[in-house]
Amino acid sequence: MVTASQLRAGMAVRHEGQLYKILIADYHPGQGKMGGQAHCRLKNLSTGTLWEHSFRADLKLEDVPVDKTPMDYLYADTDGYCFMNPETFEQVALPASLIGEQARLLQAEMRVQVEFVEGAPVAVAFPDVLEVRIADTAPPVHAQQDSTWKPAKLETGVEIMVPQFIKTGDLVRLDVANLKYMERAKGTHK
């Protein structure tokens, strides 16, 4: 058991019979006779829906352990996204609703951390920053200001906005949580 004031992002808890993964947790201490509150954004692990809720600081929740296993991405089909454990060759499938928008960044044989709660796969933990190659973009324009951006398509098919100096074949660093360009990576051109 854990109190609501101890909740942190990445934890899994059981509340009212449902399993939730905590995406964001902010604790706000109370003043005077007012007790503190934990403001959380939770993801329901069975439905994939998001829920914003404030818990009293002294509320006790059942803490559920989250196991992370490195797995290789294999393919996507109508059932979801299939991953394989490289040591045991065991395969698991996760529906797109549990992976989220970052599922579009998955490439064949990409190794990611798959999170398991009570033996069932519930989420994929992507790295914070990912190096990806630009598959198609307009030619670089050097005469314009650096503050202008242009659309670019990644090898995975995801479209992002990049600065004017980026060209097709460049390797860029991508903020995975927001799907936004950060900077050009070292060893940039193919």
Contacts in CASP RR format, 6 or more apart in sequence:
PFRMAT RR
TARGET T0000
AUTHOR 0000-0000-0000
METHOD contacts of the structure
MODEL  1
MVTASQLRAGMAVRHEGQLYKILIADYHPGQGKMGGQAHCRLKNLSTGTL
WEHSFRADLKLEDVPVDKTPMDYLYADTDGYCFMNPETFEQVALPASLIG
EQARLLQAEMRVQVEFVEGAPVAVAFPDVLEVRIADTAPPVHAQQDSTWK
PAKLETGVEIMVPQFIKTGDLVRLDVANLKYMERAKGTHK
1 60 0 8 1.000
1 61 0 8 1.000
1 62 0 8 1.000
1 63 0 8 1.000
2 11 0 8 1.000
2 13 0 8 1.000
2 60 0 8 1.000
2 61 0 8 1.000
2 62 0 8 1.000
2 63 0 8 1.000
3 57 0 8 1.000
3 58 0 8 1.000
3 59 0 8 1.000
3 60 0 8 1.000
3 61 0 8 1.000
4 37 0 8 1.000
4 38 0 8 1.000
4 40 0 8 1.000
4 55 0 8 1.000
4 56 0 8 1.000
4 57 0 8 1.000
4 58 0 8 1.000
4 59 0 8 1.000
4 60 0 8 1.000
4 61 0 8 1.000
5 27 0 8 1.000
5 36 0 8 1.000
5 38 0 8 1.000
5 57 0 8 1.000
5 58 0 8 1.000
7 13 0 8 1.000
7 22 0 8 1.000
7 25 0 8 1.000
7 27 0 8 1.000
7 38 0 8 1.000
7 40 0 8 1.000
7 55 0 8 1.000
7 61 0 8 1.000
8 22 0 8 1.000
8 25 0 8 1.000
9 22 0 8 1.000
9 23 0 8 1.000
9 24 0 8 1.000
9 25 0 8 1.000
10 21 0 8 1.000
10 22 0 8 1.000
10 23 0 8 1.000
10 66 0 8 1.000
11 21 0 8 1.000
11 22 0 8 1.000
11 25 0 8 1.000
11 63 0 8 1.000
11 66 0 8 1.000
12 19 0 8 1.000
12 20 0 8 1.000
12 21 0 8 1.000
12 22 0 8 1.000
12 45 0 8 1.000
12 63 0 8 1.000
12 64 0 8 1.000
12 65 0 8 1.000
12 66 0 8 1.000
12 117 0 8 1.000
12 122 0 8 1.000
13 19 0 8 1.000
13 20 0 8 1.000
13 22 0 8 1.000
13 42 0 8 1.000
13 61 0 8 1.000
13 62 0 8 1.000
13 63 0 8 1.000
13 64 0 8 1.000
14 20 0 8 1.000
14 61 0 8 1.000
14 62 0 8 1.000
14 64 0 8 1.000
15 42 0 8 1.000
15 61 0 8 1.000
15 62 0 8 1.000
18 44 0 8 1.000
18 45 0 8 1.000
18 46 0 8 1.000
19 44 0 8 1.000
19 45 0 8 1.000
19 46 0 8 1.000
19 64 0 8 1.000
19 117 0 8 1.000
19 118 0 8 1.000
19 122 0 8 1.000
20 42 0 8 1.000
20 43 0 8 1.000
20 44 0 8 1.000
20 45 0 8 1.000
20 51 0 8 1.000
21 42 0 8 1.000
21 43 0 8 1.000
21 45 0 8 1.000
21 66 0 8 1.000
21 115 0 8 1.000
21 117 0 8 1.000
21 122 0 8 1.000
21 123 0 8 1.000
22 40 0 8 1.000
22 41 0 8 1.000
22 42 0 8 1.000
23 40 0 8 1.000
23 41 0 8 1.000
23 42 0 8 1.000
23 43 0 8 1.000
23 50 0 8 1.000
24 40 0 8 1.000
24 41 0 8 1.000
25 38 0 8 1.000
25 39 0 8 1.000
25 40 0 8 1.000
25 41 0 8 1.000
26 38 0 8 1.000
26 39 0 8 1.000
26 40 0 8 1.000
27 36 0 8 1.000
27 37 0 8 1.000
27 38 0 8 1.000
27 39 0 8 1.000
27 57 0 8 1.000
28 36 0 8 1.000
28 37 0 8 1.000
28 38 0 8 1.000
28 39 0 8 1.000
29 35 0 8 1.000
29 36 0 8 1.000
29 57 0 8 1.000
30 36 0 8 1.000
30 37 0 8 1.000
30 57 0 8 1.000
35 56 0 8 1.000
35 57 0 8 1.000
35 58 0 8 1.000
36 56 0 8 1.000
36 57 0 8 1.000
37 54 0 8 1.000
37 55 0 8 1.000
37 56 0 8 1.000
37 57 0 8 1.000
38 54 0 8 1.000
38 55 0 8 1.000
38 57 0 8 1.000
39 52 0 8 1.000
39 53 0 8 1.000
39 54 0 8 1.000
40 52 0 8 1.000
40 53 0 8 1.000
40 54 0 8 1.000
40 55 0 8 1.000
41 50 0 8 1.000
41 51 0 8 1.000
41 52 0 8 1.000
42 50 0 8 1.000
42 51 0 8 1.000
42 52 0 8 1.000
42 53 0 8 1.000
43 49 0 8 1.000
43 50 0 8 1.000
43 51 0 8 1.000
43 123 0 8 1.000
44 50 0 8 1.000
44 51 0 8 1.000
45 98 0 8 1.000
45 117 0 8 1.000
45 120 0 8 1.000
45 122 0 8 1.000
45 123 0 8 1.000
47 97 0 8 1.000
48 97 0 8 1.000
48 98 0 8 1.000
55 61 0 8 1.000
64 117 0 8 1.000
64 118 0 8 1.000
65 117 0 8 1.000
66 115 0 8 1.000
66 116 0 8 1.000
66 117 0 8 1.000
66 122 0 8 1.000
67 115 0 8 1.000
67 116 0 8 1.000
67 117 0 8 1.000
67 119 0 8 1.000
68 113 0 8 1.000
68 114 0 8 1.000
68 115 0 8 1.000
68 116 0 8 1.000
68 125 0 8 1.000
69 85 0 8 1.000
69 113 0 8 1.000
69 114 0 8 1.000
69 116 0 8 1.000
70 85 0 8 1.000
70 86 0 8 1.000
70 111 0 8 1.000
70 112 0 8 1.000
70 113 0 8 1.000
70 114 0 8 1.000
71 83 0 8 1.000
71 84 0 8 1.000
71 85 0 8 1.000
71 86 0 8 1.000
71 92 0 8 1.000
71 111 0 8 1.000
71 112 0 8 1.000
71 113 0 8 1.000
71 114 0 8 1.000
72 83 0 8 1.000
72 84 0 8 1.000
72 86 0 8 1.000
72 109 0 8 1.000
72 110 0 8 1.000
72 111 0 8 1.000
73 81 0 8 1.000
73 82 0 8 1.000
73 83 0 8 1.000
73 106 0 8 1.000
73 107 0 8 1.000
73 108 0 8 1.000
73 109 0 8 1.000
73 110 0 8 1.000
73 111 0 8 1.000
73 112 0 8 1.000
74 82 0 8 1.000
74 83 0 8 1.000
74 84 0 8 1.000
74 91 0 8 1.000
74 108 0 8 1.000
74 109 0 8 1.000
75 81 0 8 1.000
75 82 0 8 1.000
75 108 0 8 1.000
76 82 0 8 1.000
76 96 0 8 1.000
76 103 0 8 1.000
76 106 0 8 1.000
79 93 0 8 1.000
79 95 0 8 1.000
80 93 0 8 1.000
80 94 0 8 1.000
80 95 0 8 1.000
80 96 0 8 1.000
81 93 0 8 1.000
81 94 0 8 1.000
81 95 0 8 1.000
81 96 0 8 1.000
81 99 0 8 1.000
81 103 0 8 1.000
81 106 0 8 1.000
81 124 0 8 1.000
82 91 0 8 1.000
82 92 0 8 1.000
82 93 0 8 1.000
83 91 0 8 1.000
83 92 0 8 1.000
83 93 0 8 1.000
83 94 0 8 1.000
83 112 0 8 1.000
83 114 0 8 1.000
83 121 0 8 1.000
83 124 0 8 1.000
84 90 0 8 1.000
84 91 0 8 1.000
84 92 0 8 1.000
85 91 0 8 1.000
85 92 0 8 1.000
86 111 0 8 1.000
92 114 0 8 1.000
92 121 0 8 1.000
93 121 0 8 1.000
94 114 0 8 1.000
94 121 0 8 1.000
94 122 0 8 1.000
94 123 0 8 1.000
94 124 0 8 1.000
96 103 0 8 1.000
98 121 0 8 1.000
98 122 0 8 1.000
98 123 0 8 1.000
98 124 0 8 1.000
99 123 0 8 1.000
99 124 0 8 1.000
101 179 0 8 1.000
102 124 0 8 1.000
102 126 0 8 1.000
102 176 0 8 1.000
102 177 0 8 1.000
102 179 0 8 1.000
103 124 0 8 1.000
104 156 0 8 1.000
104 157 0 8 1.000
104 158 0 8 1.000
105 126 0 8 1.000
105 130 0 8 1.000
105 132 0 8 1.000
105 154 0 8 1.000
105 156 0 8 1.000
105 158 0 8 1.000
105 174 0 8 1.000
105 176 0 8 1.000
105 179 0 8 1.000
106 112 0 8 1.000
106 156 0 8 1.000
107 155 0 8 1.000
107 156 0 8 1.000
112 124 0 8 1.000
112 125 0 8 1.000
112 126 0 8 1.000
112 127 0 8 1.000
113 124 0 8 1.000
113 125 0 8 1.000
114 121 0 8 1.000
114 123 0 8 1.000
114 124 0 8 1.000
114 125 0 8 1.000
115 121 0 8 1.000
115 122 0 8 1.000
115 123 0 8 1.000
115 124 0 8 1.000
115 125 0 8 1.000
116 122 0 8 1.000
126 176 0 8 1.000
127 176 0 8 1.000
128 175 0 8 1.000
128 176 0 8 1.000
128 177 0 8 1.000
129 173 0 8 1.000
129 174 0 8 1.000
129 175 0 8 1.000
129 176 0 8 1.000
129 182 0 8 1.000
130 173 0 8 1.000
130 174 0 8 1.000
130 176 0 8 1.000
131 171 0 8 1.000
131 172 0 8 1.000
131 173 0 8 1.000
131 174 0 8 1.000
131 185 0 8 1.000
132 154 0 8 1.000
132 155 0 8 1.000
132 156 0 8 1.000
132 171 0 8 1.000
132 172 0 8 1.000
132 174 0 8 1.000
133 154 0 8 1.000
133 155 0 8 1.000
133 169 0 8 1.000
133 170 0 8 1.000
133 171 0 8 1.000
133 172 0 8 1.000
133 190 0 8 1.000
134 152 0 8 1.000
134 153 0 8 1.000
134 154 0 8 1.000
134 155 0 8 1.000
134 162 0 8 1.000
134 166 0 8 1.000
134 167 0 8 1.000
134 168 0 8 1.000
134 169 0 8 1.000
134 170 0 8 1.000
134 171 0 8 1.000
134 172 0 8 1.000
135 153 0 8 1.000
135 154 0 8 1.000
135 155 0 8 1.000
135 157 0 8 1.000
135 168 0 8 1.000
135 169 0 8 1.000
136 152 0 8 1.000
136 153 0 8 1.000
136 168 0 8 1.000
137 150 0 8 1.000
137 151 0 8 1.000
137 152 0 8 1.000
137 153 0 8 1.000
137 162 0 8 1.000
137 166 0 8 1.000
137 167 0 8 1.000
137 168 0 8 1.000
138 150 0 8 1.000
138 151 0 8 1.000
139 167 0 8 1.000
140 164 0 8 1.000
140 165 0 8 1.000
140 166 0 8 1.000
140 167 0 8 1.000
141 150 0 8 1.000
141 164 0 8 1.000
142 164 0 8 1.000
142 165 0 8 1.000
144 164 0 8 1.000
146 163 0 8 1.000
146 164 0 8 1.000
146 165 0 8 1.000
148 163 0 8 1.000
148 164 0 8 1.000
149 161 0 8 1.000
149 162 0 8 1.000
149 163 0 8 1.000
149 164 0 8 1.000
150 161 0 8 1.000
150 162 0 8 1.000
150 163 0 8 1.000
150 164 0 8 1.000
150 166 0 8 1.000
151 159 0 8 1.000
151 160 0 8 1.000
151 161 0 8 1.000
151 162 0 8 1.000
152 159 0 8 1.000
152 160 0 8 1.000
152 161 0 8 1.000
152 162 0 8 1.000
152 166 0 8 1.000
153 159 0 8 1.000
154 160 0 8 1.000
154 174 0 8 1.000
158 179 0 8 1.000
160 174 0 8 1.000
160 179 0 8 1.000
160 180 0 8 1.000
160 181 0 8 1.000
161 180 0 8 1.000
161 181 0 8 1.000
162 172 0 8 1.000
162 181 0 8 1.000
163 181 0 8 1.000
165 184 0 8 1.000
166 172 0 8 1.000
166 181 0 8 1.000
166 184 0 8 1.000
167 189 0 8 1.000
169 189 0 8 1.000
169 190 0 8 1.000
170 184 0 8 1.000
170 185 0 8 1.000
170 188 0 8 1.000
170 189 0 8 1.000
171 184 0 8 1.000
171 185 0 8 1.000
171 187 0 8 1.000
171 188 0 8 1.000
171 189 0 8 1.000
171 190 0 8 1.000
172 181 0 8 1.000
172 182 0 8 1.000
172 183 0 8 1.000
172 184 0 8 1.000
172 185 0 8 1.000
172 188 0 8 1.000
173 181 0 8 1.000
173 182 0 8 1.000
173 183 0 8 1.000
173 184 0 8 1.000
173 185 0 8 1.000
174 180 0 8 1.000
174 181 0 8 1.000
174 182 0 8 1.000
175 181 0 8 1.000
175 182 0 8 1.000
END
